[in-house]
Amino acid sequence: MKTYRELLDAQLREWPNSRQLKPYMLLHWAHSAPDADQRYQRMVAIAGTTQHPRVLFYITNPEGGYIGARYGTDPEQYISGFGFYKATFNGAYLRDTGAM
């Protein structure tokens, strides 16, 4: 099983500006979605990560990036599509930008 450090290193090779997110940040972001459809889609994306023994949640760019999860070190071993829009990250919470 890969370590979080190995997962983060792999993510940074693909998206150098990525930042690691904690699970509670994803849950807060999912719960604060603007409508039920987006809330459902976010919760399904998070739930989809439970099939892997270890995942690293990330945002590709804290100033406006995509949210996802990496479960392996190969370039294709990630899950994307957590949100409809890019998000920003201020060190504690995620916010939608409204931009795709």
MOPAC internal coordinates of N, CA, C and O (Angstrom, degrees):
PM7 1SCF
backbone

  N    0.0000 0     0.00 0     0.00 0    0    0    0
  C    1.4550 1     0.00 0     0.00 0    1    0    0
  C    1.5312 1   108.52 1     0.00 0    2    1    0
  O    1.2310 1   121.06 1   -44.09 1    3    2    1
  N    1.3143 1   115.57 1   135.91 1    3    2    1
  C    1.4637 1   121.13 1  -179.43 1    5    3    2
  C    1.5256 1   110.69 1   -73.69 1    6    5    3
  O    1.2310 1   120.94 1   -30.08 1    7    6    5
  N    1.3277 1   115.81 1   149.92 1    7    6    5
  C    1.4664 1   120.78 1   175.70 1    9    7    6
  C    1.5240 1   109.09 1   -85.17 1   10    9    7
  O    1.2310 1   120.91 1   -16.20 1   11   10    9
  N    1.3324 1   115.87 1   163.80 1   11   10    9
  C    1.4643 1   119.60 1   176.68 1   13   11   10
  C    1.5242 1   110.45 1   -60.97 1   14   13   11
  O    1.2310 1   120.21 1   144.67 1   15   14   13
  N    1.3234 1   117.20 1   -35.33 1   15   14   13
  C    1.4663 1   120.83 1   179.62 1   17   15   14
  C    1.5328 1   110.09 1   -63.38 1   18   17   15
  O    1.2310 1   120.42 1   137.03 1   19   18   17
  N    1.3363 1   116.79 1   -42.97 1   19   18   17
  C    1.4636 1   120.54 1   178.68 1   21   19   18
  C    1.5315 1   110.76 1   -64.44 1   22   21   19
  O    1.2310 1   120.55 1   139.33 1   23   22   21
  N    1.3251 1   116.55 1   -40.67 1   23   22   21
  C    1.4635 1   120.30 1   177.92 1   25   23   22
  C    1.5205 1   110.86 1   -64.62 1   26   25   23
  O    1.2310 1   120.40 1   136.61 1   27   26   25
  N    1.3369 1   116.84 1   -43.39 1   27   26   25
  C    1.4624 1   120.13 1   178.94 1   29   27   26
  C    1.5223 1   110.96 1   -64.22 1   30   29   27
  O    1.2310 1   119.93 1   137.08 1   31   30   29
  N    1.3296 1   117.74 1   -42.92 1   31   30   29
  C    1.4673 1   120.49 1   177.90 1   33   31   30
  C    1.5211 1   111.27 1   -59.51 1   34   33   31
  O    1.2310 1   120.40 1   138.23 1   35   34   33
  N    1.3334 1   116.83 1   -41.77 1   35   34   33
  C    1.4644 1   120.55 1   178.06 1   37   35   34
  C    1.5224 1   110.88 1   -64.28 1   38   37   35
  O    1.2310 1   120.38 1   138.63 1   39   38   37
  N    1.3254 1   116.88 1   -41.37 1   39   38   37
  C    1.4653 1   120.76 1   178.88 1   41   39   38
  C    1.5246 1   110.72 1   -63.80 1   42   41   39
  O    1.2310 1   120.36 1   138.27 1   43   42   41
  N    1.3046 1   116.92 1   -41.73 1   43   42   41
  C    1.4618 1   120.70 1  -179.28 1   45   43   42
  C    1.5236 1   112.34 1   -67.63 1   46   45   43
  O    1.2310 1   119.96 1   151.76 1   47   46   45
  N    1.3181 1   117.68 1   -28.24 1   47   46   45
  C    1.4740 1   119.59 1   174.86 1   49   47   46
  C    1.5317 1   110.28 1   -65.90 1   50   49   47
  O    1.2310 1   120.39 1   143.47 1   51   50   49
  N    1.3245 1   116.86 1   -36.53 1   51   50   49
  C    1.4657 1   121.36 1  -178.85 1   53   51   50
  C    1.5350 1   112.12 1   -82.75 1   54   53   51
  O    1.2310 1   120.76 1   137.02 1   55   54   53
  N    1.3219 1   116.14 1   -42.98 1   55   54   53
  C    1.4754 1   123.00 1  -177.68 1   57   55   54
  C    1.5315 1   107.86 1  -133.46 1   58   57   55
  O    1.2310 1   119.49 1   -90.46 1   59   58   57
  N    1.3188 1   118.58 1    89.54 1   59   58   57
  C    1.4718 1   122.05 1  -172.60 1   61   59   58
  C    1.5323 1   115.63 1   -59.30 1   62   61   59
  O    1.2310 1   119.49 1   156.67 1   63   62   61
  N    1.3203 1   118.58 1   -23.33 1   63   62   61
  C    1.4703 1   120.35 1  -179.64 1   65   63   62
  C    1.5232 1   113.27 1   -90.31 1   66   65   63
  O    1.2310 1   120.04 1  -176.19 1   67   66   65
  N    1.3296 1   117.54 1     3.81 1   67   66   65
  C    1.4667 1   121.31 1  -176.59 1   69   67   66
  C    1.5245 1   112.05 1   -61.19 1   70   69   67
  O    1.2310 1   121.88 1   -29.55 1   71   70   69
  N    1.3288 1   114.00 1   150.45 1   71   70   69
  C    1.4692 1   121.89 1   174.06 1   73   71   70
  C    1.5171 1   108.12 1  -129.53 1   74   73   71
  O    1.2310 1   121.13 1   -37.74 1   75   74   73
  N    1.3199 1   115.44 1   142.26 1   75   74   73
  C    1.4606 1   121.31 1   177.60 1   77   75   74
  C    1.5269 1   109.56 1   -73.18 1   78   77   75
  O    1.2310 1   121.07 1   -38.71 1   79   78   77
  N    1.3232 1   115.56 1   141.29 1   79   78   77
  C    1.4626 1   122.37 1   176.43 1   81   79   78
  C    1.5267 1   108.79 1  -115.72 1   82   81   79
  O    1.2310 1   120.48 1   -32.57 1   83   82   81
  N    1.2894 1   116.69 1   147.43 1   83   82   81
  C    1.4606 1   122.29 1   175.91 1   85   83   82
  C    1.5263 1   109.12 1   -88.17 1   86   85   83
  O    1.2310 1   119.92 1   -30.01 1   87   86   85
  N    1.3338 1   117.76 1   149.99 1   87   86   85
  C    1.4713 1   120.02 1  -179.17 1   89   87   86
  C    1.5272 1   114.09 1   -54.49 1   90   89   87
  O    1.2310 1   119.70 1   141.80 1   91   90   89
  N    1.3366 1   118.17 1   -38.20 1   91   90   89
  C    1.4683 1   119.21 1  -179.64 1   93   91   90
  C    1.5278 1   111.54 1   -62.47 1   94   93   91
  O    1.2310 1   120.11 1   149.41 1   95   94   93
  N    1.3275 1   117.40 1   -30.59 1   95   94   93
  C    1.4643 1   121.03 1   177.91 1   97   95   94
  C    1.5243 1   110.60 1   -65.67 1   98   97   95
  O    1.2310 1   120.90 1   139.11 1   99   98   97
  N    1.3475 1   115.89 1   -40.89 1   99   98   97
  C    1.4671 1   120.01 1   178.76 1  101   99   98
  C    1.5157 1   110.73 1   -66.21 1  102  101   99
  O    1.2310 1   120.23 1   138.14 1  103  102  101
  N    1.3179 1   117.17 1   -41.86 1  103  102  101
  C    1.4603 1   120.21 1  -179.72 1  105  103  102
  C    1.5247 1   111.36 1   -65.18 1  106  105  103
  O    1.2310 1   119.95 1   138.82 1  107  106  105
  N    1.3174 1   117.69 1   -41.18 1  107  106  105
  C    1.4624 1   121.47 1   176.71 1  109  107  106
  C    1.5275 1   110.17 1   -61.80 1  110  109  107
  O    1.2310 1   120.81 1   134.29 1  111  110  109
  N    1.3184 1   116.05 1   -45.71 1  111  110  109
  C    1.4636 1   121.59 1   179.87 1  113  111  110
  C    1.5269 1   110.58 1   -62.00 1  114  113  111
  O    1.2310 1   120.25 1   135.58 1  115  114  113
  N    1.3273 1   117.13 1   -44.42 1  115  114  113
  C    1.4651 1   120.85 1   179.59 1  117  115  114
  C    1.5231 1   110.89 1   -63.17 1  118  117  115
  O    1.2310 1   120.58 1   135.65 1  119  118  117
  N    1.3134 1   116.49 1   -44.35 1  119  118  117
  C    1.4632 1   120.47 1  -178.30 1  121  119  118
  C    1.5305 1   111.82 1   -66.54 1  122  121  119
  O    1.2310 1   119.96 1   150.98 1  123  122  121
  N    1.3262 1   117.67 1   -29.02 1  123  122  121
  C    1.4687 1   120.73 1  -177.43 1  125  123  122
  C    1.5310 1   113.22 1   -91.61 1  126  125  123
  O    1.2310 1   120.00 1  -165.17 1  127  126  125
  N    1.3307 1   117.60 1    14.83 1  127  126  125
  C    1.4740 1   121.08 1   178.16 1  129  127  126
  C    1.5283 1   110.00 1   -57.34 1  130  129  127
  O    1.2310 1   120.19 1   -30.29 1  131  130  129
  N    1.3329 1   117.24 1   149.71 1  131  130  129
  C    1.4673 1   120.31 1  -175.59 1  133  131  130
  C    1.5265 1   115.37 1   -70.52 1  134  133  131
  O    1.2310 1   120.06 1   161.82 1  135  134  133
  N    1.3356 1   117.49 1   -18.18 1  135  134  133
  C    1.4708 1   118.62 1   178.58 1  137  135  134
  C    1.5261 1   109.92 1  -151.96 1  138  137  135
  O    1.2310 1   121.16 1    -9.31 1  139  138  137
  N    1.3221 1   115.38 1   170.69 1  139  138  137
  C    1.4614 1   121.24 1  -175.05 1  141  139  138
  C    1.5267 1   112.49 1   -64.44 1  142  141  139
  O    1.2310 1   119.67 1   143.20 1  143  142  141
  N    1.3255 1   118.23 1   -36.80 1  143  142  141
  C    1.4648 1   120.65 1   180.00 1  145  143  142
  C    1.5285 1   111.21 1   -62.99 1  146  145  143
  O    1.2310 1   120.87 1   133.46 1  147  146  145
  N    1.3290 1   115.94 1   -46.54 1  147  146  145
  C    1.4585 1   118.77 1   179.51 1  149  147  146
  C    1.5290 1   111.56 1   -68.73 1  150  149  147
  O    1.2310 1   119.99 1   142.87 1  151  150  149
  N    1.3126 1   117.62 1   -37.13 1  151  150  149
  C    1.4688 1   121.03 1   177.37 1  153  151  150
  C    1.5300 1   110.00 1   -60.88 1  154  153  151
  O    1.2310 1   120.76 1   134.62 1  155  154  153
  N    1.3355 1   116.16 1   -45.38 1  155  154  153
  C    1.4650 1   121.29 1   179.02 1  157  155  154
  C    1.5299 1   110.55 1   -61.60 1  158  157  155
  O    1.2310 1   120.08 1   132.50 1  159  158  157
  N    1.3301 1   117.45 1   -47.50 1  159  158  157
  C    1.4609 1   121.98 1  -178.41 1  161  159  158
  C    1.5275 1   110.72 1   -60.49 1  162  161  159
  O    1.2310 1   120.07 1   138.56 1  163  162  161
  N    1.3127 1   117.47 1   -41.44 1  163  162  161
  C    1.4684 1   121.18 1   179.58 1  165  163  162
  C    1.5262 1   111.40 1   -66.94 1  166  165  163
  O    1.2310 1   120.43 1   137.20 1  167  166  165
  N    1.3248 1   116.79 1   -42.80 1  167  166  165
  C    1.4643 1   120.02 1   179.59 1  169  167  166
  C    1.5313 1   111.17 1   -65.42 1  170  169  167
  O    1.2310 1   120.13 1   141.45 1  171  170  169
  N    1.3275 1   117.36 1   -38.55 1  171  170  169
  C    1.4641 1   120.87 1   177.42 1  173  171  170
  C    1.5297 1   109.99 1   -63.71 1  174  173  171
  O    1.2310 1   120.02 1   137.94 1  175  174  173
  N    1.3232 1   117.57 1   -42.06 1  175  174  173
  C    1.4627 1   120.84 1   179.05 1  177  175  174
  C    1.5241 1   110.87 1   -61.91 1  178  177  175
  O    1.2310 1   120.34 1   136.08 1  179  178  177
  N    1.3168 1   116.95 1   -43.92 1  179  178  177
  C    1.4700 1   120.78 1   178.73 1  181  179  178
  C    1.5220 1   109.88 1   -64.77 1  182  181  179
  O    1.2310 1   120.16 1   134.53 1  183  182  181
  N    1.3298 1   117.29 1   -45.47 1  183  182  181
  C    1.4630 1   121.25 1  -179.89 1  185  183  182
  C    1.5257 1   111.41 1   -60.67 1  186  185  183
  O    1.2310 1   120.13 1   147.45 1  187  186  185
  N    1.3148 1   117.36 1   -32.55 1  187  186  185
  C    1.4562 1   121.29 1   179.52 1  189  187  186
  C    1.5162 1   113.80 1   -63.90 1  190  189  187
  O    1.2310 1   120.07 1   162.46 1  191  190  189
  N    1.3123 1   117.48 1   -17.54 1  191  190  189
  C    1.4644 1   120.43 1   179.82 1  193  191  190
  C    1.5241 1   112.08 1   -79.68 1  194  193  191
  O    1.2310 1   119.62 1   165.87 1  195  194  193
  N    1.3246 1   118.32 1   -14.13 1  195  194  193
  C    1.4633 1   120.46 1  -175.28 1  197  195  194
  C    1.5234 1   112.96 1   -71.13 1  198  197  195
  O    1.2310 1   119.66 1   169.90 1  199  198  197
  N    1.3167 1   118.25 1   -10.10 1  199  198  197
  C    1.4588 1   120.90 1   176.95 1  201  199  198
  C    1.5247 1   112.67 1   -75.63 1  202  201  199
  O    1.2310 1   120.34 1   168.93 1  203  202  201
  N    1.3121 1   116.96 1   -11.07 1  203  202  201
  C    1.4652 1   121.89 1  -178.72 1  205  203  202
  C    1.5321 1   109.69 1  -107.13 1  206  205  203
  O    1.2310 1   119.99 1   -38.13 1  207  206  205
  N    1.3325 1   117.62 1   141.87 1  207  206  205
  C    1.4666 1   119.46 1  -177.28 1  209  207  206
  C    1.5308 1   113.91 1   -67.59 1  210  209  207
  O    1.2310 1   120.17 1   152.71 1  211  210  209
  N    1.3271 1   117.29 1   -27.29 1  211  210  209
  C    1.4668 1   120.54 1   179.25 1  213  211  210
  C    1.5092 1   108.10 1  -149.03 1  214  213  211
  O    1.2310 1   120.76 1   -48.72 1  215  214  213
  N    1.3184 1   116.15 1   131.28 1  215  214  213
  C    1.4643 1   121.07 1   176.62 1  217  215  214
  C    1.5219 1   109.51 1  -132.92 1  218  217  215
  O    1.2310 1   121.74 1   -28.70 1  219  218  217
  N    1.2996 1   114.28 1   151.30 1  219  218  217
  C    1.4572 1   122.04 1   174.86 1  221  219  218
  C    1.5222 1   106.31 1  -114.10 1  222  221  219
  O    1.2310 1   120.15 1   -63.71 1  223  222  221
  N    1.3242 1   117.33 1   116.29 1  223  222  221
  C    1.4634 1   121.11 1   175.00 1  225  223  222
  C    1.5177 1   107.84 1   -81.93 1  226  225  223
  O    1.2310 1   120.74 1   -36.73 1  227  226  225
  N    1.3362 1   116.20 1   143.27 1  227  226  225
  C    1.4629 1   119.83 1  -176.54 1  229  227  226
  C    1.5213 1   110.84 1  -147.03 1  230  229  227
  O    1.2310 1   121.76 1   -16.50 1  231  230  229
  N    1.3158 1   114.24 1   163.50 1  231  230  229
  C    1.4575 1   123.17 1   164.57 1  233  231  230
  C    1.5239 1   105.17 1  -122.88 1  234  233  231
  O    1.2310 1   120.33 1   -45.53 1  235  234  233
  N    1.3420 1   116.98 1   134.47 1  235  234  233
  C    1.4597 1   120.21 1  -173.84 1  237  235  234
  C    1.5231 1   113.57 1   -69.84 1  238  237  235
  O    1.2310 1   120.42 1   154.99 1  239  238  237
  N    1.3023 1   116.81 1   -25.01 1  239  238  237
  C    1.4671 1   121.46 1   176.65 1  241  239  238
  C    1.5226 1   107.09 1  -155.48 1  242  241  239
  O    1.2310 1   119.26 1   -60.96 1  243  242  241
  N    1.3289 1   119.01 1   119.04 1  243  242  241
  C    1.4608 1   120.37 1  -176.70 1  245  243  242
  C    1.5262 1   114.45 1   -63.46 1  246  245  243
  O    1.2310 1   119.94 1   161.62 1  247  246  245
  N    1.3264 1   117.71 1   -18.38 1  247  246  245
  C    1.4575 1   120.90 1  -179.39 1  249  247  246
  C    1.5241 1   112.51 1   -92.48 1  250  249  247
  O    1.2310 1   120.21 1  -177.18 1  251  250  249
  N    1.3116 1   117.21 1     2.82 1  251  250  249
  C    1.4594 1   122.76 1   179.25 1  253  251  250
  C    1.5112 1   110.08 1   149.51 1  254  253  251
  O    1.2310 1   120.57 1   -96.28 1  255  254  253
  N    1.3205 1   116.52 1    83.72 1  255  254  253
  C    1.4600 1   119.95 1  -175.98 1  257  255  254
  C    1.5093 1   112.50 1  -142.81 1  258  257  255
  O    1.2310 1   121.72 1     3.83 1  259  258  257
  N    1.3075 1   114.31 1  -176.17 1  259  258  257
  C    1.4552 1   121.94 1  -178.11 1  261  259  258
  C    1.5237 1   110.70 1   -97.43 1  262  261  259
  O    1.2310 1   120.84 1   -33.16 1  263  262  261
  N    1.3209 1   116.00 1   146.84 1  263  262  261
  C    1.4480 1   122.53 1  -179.29 1  265  263  262
  C    1.5206 1   108.49 1   -99.92 1  266  265  263
  O    1.2310 1   120.68 1   -40.76 1  267  266  265
  N    1.3274 1   116.30 1   139.24 1  267  266  265
  C    1.4534 1   120.58 1   179.12 1  269  267  266
  C    1.5106 1   111.10 1  -161.69 1  270  269  267
  O    1.2310 1   121.20 1    10.21 1  271  270  269
  N    1.3297 1   115.31 1  -169.79 1  271  270  269
  C    1.4600 1   121.97 1   179.68 1  273  271  270
  C    1.5251 1   108.51 1  -141.54 1  274  273  271
  O    1.2310 1   120.72 1   -42.99 1  275  274  273
  N    1.3062 1   116.23 1   137.01 1  275  274  273
  C    1.4656 1   122.19 1   176.89 1  277  275  274
  C    1.5117 1   108.12 1  -109.35 1  278  277  275
  O    1.2310 1   120.60 1   -49.77 1  279  278  277
  N    1.3476 1   116.46 1   130.23 1  279  278  277
  C    1.4579 1   121.28 1  -179.28 1  281  279  278
  C    1.5250 1   112.87 1  -116.83 1  282  281  279
  O    1.2310 1   119.83 1   177.71 1  283  282  281
  N    1.3202 1   117.93 1    -2.29 1  283  282  281
  C    1.4629 1   122.12 1   178.30 1  285  283  282
  C    1.5119 1   110.27 1  -154.64 1  286  285  283
  O    1.2310 1   120.98 1    -6.23 1  287  286  285
  N    1.3207 1   115.73 1   173.77 1  287  286  285
  C    1.4627 1   119.98 1  -175.48 1  289  287  286
  C    1.5258 1   113.49 1   -95.36 1  290  289  287
  O    1.2310 1   119.78 1   170.52 1  291  290  289
  N    1.3264 1   118.02 1    -9.48 1  291  290  289
  C    1.4598 1   119.74 1   175.19 1  293  291  290
  C    1.5300 1   108.77 1   -73.17 1  294  293  291
  O    1.2310 1   119.77 1   -32.46 1  295  294  293
  N    1.3395 1   118.04 1   147.54 1  295  294  293
  C    1.4711 1   120.19 1  -175.78 1  297  295  294
  C    1.5246 1   114.52 1   -53.06 1  298  297  295
  O    1.2310 1   119.91 1   146.39 1  299  298  297
  N    1.3334 1   117.77 1   -33.61 1  299  298  297
  C    1.4651 1   120.65 1  -176.37 1  301  299  298
  C    1.5279 1   113.72 1   -88.30 1  302  301  299
  O    1.2310 1   119.30 1  -177.82 1  303  302  301
  N    1.3130 1   118.93 1     2.18 1  303  302  301
  C    1.4635 1   121.38 1  -175.87 1  305  303  302
  C    1.5338 1   111.55 1   -92.77 1  306  305  303
  O    1.2310 1   121.77 1  -110.01 1  307  306  305
  N    1.3153 1   114.22 1    69.99 1  307  306  305
  C    1.4636 1   121.02 1   178.49 1  309  307  306
  C    1.5241 1   108.87 1  -148.55 1  310  309  307
  O    1.2310 1   120.83 1   -15.30 1  311  310  309
  N    1.3047 1   116.01 1   164.70 1  311  310  309
  C    1.4588 1   123.17 1   176.34 1  313  311  310
  C    1.5203 1   106.45 1  -123.22 1  314  313  311
  O    1.2310 1   120.44 1   -51.94 1  315  314  313
  N    1.3311 1   116.77 1   128.06 1  315  314  313
  C    1.4644 1   120.21 1   179.23 1  317  315  314
  C    1.5224 1   109.39 1  -121.62 1  318  317  315
  O    1.2310 1   121.09 1     6.05 1  319  318  317
  N    1.3101 1   115.53 1  -173.95 1  319  318  317
  C    1.4579 1   120.18 1   178.03 1  321  319  318
  C    1.5063 1   114.19 1    81.60 1  322  321  319
  O    1.2310 1   120.08 1  -149.29 1  323  322  321
  N    1.3132 1   117.44 1    30.71 1  323  322  321
  C    1.4649 1   120.78 1  -179.29 1  325  323  322
  C    1.5231 1   112.34 1   -73.43 1  326  325  323
  O    1.2310 1   119.80 1   153.94 1  327  326  325
  N    1.3012 1   117.99 1   -26.06 1  327  326  325
  C    1.4566 1   120.32 1  -178.67 1  329  327  326
  C    1.5177 1   111.80 1  -139.05 1  330  329  327
  O    1.2310 1   121.00 1   -17.66 1  331  330  329
  N    1.3304 1   115.69 1   162.34 1  331  330  329
  C    1.4612 1   121.38 1   176.64 1  333  331  330
  C    1.5346 1   111.16 1   -74.81 1  334  333  331
  O    1.2310 1   120.65 1   151.79 1  335  334  333
  N    1.3219 1   116.36 1   -28.21 1  335  334  333
  C    1.4606 1   122.05 1  -173.54 1  337  335  334
  C    1.5152 1   110.65 1  -127.54 1  338  337  335
  O    1.2310 1   121.49 1   -16.27 1  339  338  337
  N    1.3225 1   114.76 1   163.73 1  339  338  337
  C    1.4513 1   119.54 1   170.53 1  341  339  338
  C    1.5258 1   108.45 1   -64.58 1  342  341  339
  O    1.2310 1   121.17 1   -22.32 1  343  342  341
  N    1.3190 1   115.37 1   157.68 1  343  342  341
  C    1.4544 1   120.85 1   178.83 1  345  343  342
  C    1.5238 1   109.18 1  -128.59 1  346  345  343
  O    1.2310 1   121.01 1   -18.43 1  347  346  345
  N    1.3184 1   115.67 1   161.57 1  347  346  345
  C    1.4566 1   121.97 1   171.87 1  349  347  346
  C    1.5178 1   107.87 1  -113.30 1  350  349  347
  O    1.2310 1   121.15 1   -19.23 1  351  350  349
  N    1.3209 1   115.41 1   160.77 1  351  350  349
  C    1.4590 1   121.70 1  -176.72 1  353  351  350
  C    1.5193 1   108.04 1  -135.52 1  354  353  351
  O    1.2310 1   120.82 1   -58.78 1  355  354  353
  N    1.3377 1   116.04 1   121.22 1  355  354  353
  C    1.4643 1   119.08 1  -177.31 1  357  355  354
  C    1.5219 1   112.96 1  -103.83 1  358  357  355
  O    1.2310 1   119.79 1  -165.18 1  359  358  357
  N    1.3122 1   118.00 1    14.82 1  359  358  357
  C    1.4555 1   121.28 1  -179.93 1  361  359  358
  C    1.5125 1   113.70 1   100.12 1  362  361  359
  O    1.2310 1   120.34 1   166.27 1  363  362  361
  N    1.3281 1   116.95 1   -13.73 1  363  362  361
  C    1.4684 1   120.48 1   179.00 1  365  363  362
  C    1.5234 1   111.46 1  -137.09 1  366  365  363
  O    1.2310 1   120.28 1   142.44 1  367  366  365
  N    1.3267 1   117.07 1   -37.56 1  367  366  365
  C    1.4548 1   120.39 1  -175.87 1  369  367  366
  C    1.5190 1   111.65 1  -134.79 1  370  369  367
  O    1.2310 1   121.60 1   -25.70 1  371  370  369
  N    1.3253 1   114.54 1   154.30 1  371  370  369
  C    1.4606 1   122.25 1   175.73 1  373  371  370
  C    1.5153 1   109.03 1  -100.43 1  374  373  371
  O    1.2310 1   120.85 1   -37.23 1  375  374  373
  N    1.3229 1   115.98 1   142.77 1  375  374  373
  C    1.4652 1   121.45 1   177.82 1  377  375  374
  C    1.5229 1   108.19 1  -133.82 1  378  377  375
  O    1.2310 1   120.32 1   -40.12 1  379  378  377
  N    1.3231 1   117.00 1   139.88 1  379  378  377
  C    1.4623 1   121.39 1   175.29 1  381  379  378
  C    1.5217 1   109.68 1   -70.80 1  382  381  379
  O    1.2310 1   121.27 1   -35.36 1  383  382  381
  N    1.3345 1   115.18 1   144.64 1  383  382  381
  C    1.4751 1   119.90 1   177.37 1  385  383  382
  C    1.5213 1   111.21 1   -94.67 1  386  385  383
  O    1.2310 1   119.69 1   157.53 1  387  386  385
  N    1.3337 1   118.19 1   -22.47 1  387  386  385
  C    1.4518 1   121.63 1  -173.89 1  389  387  386
  C    1.5114 1   112.49 1    86.22 1  390  389  387
  O    1.2310 1   120.20 1   174.23 1  391  390  389
  N    1.3468 1   117.22 1    -5.77 1  391  390  389
  C    1.4701 1   121.99 1   178.59 1  393  391  390
  C    1.5167 1   109.37 1  -100.55 1  394  393  391
  O    1.2310 1   121.08 1   -38.03 1  395  394  393
  N    1.3216 1   115.54 1   141.97 1  395  394  393
  C    1.4693 1   119.81 1   179.00 1  397  395  394
  C    1.5064 1   111.09 1   -90.68 1  398  397  395
  O    1.2310 1   120.10 1   180.00 1  399  398  397

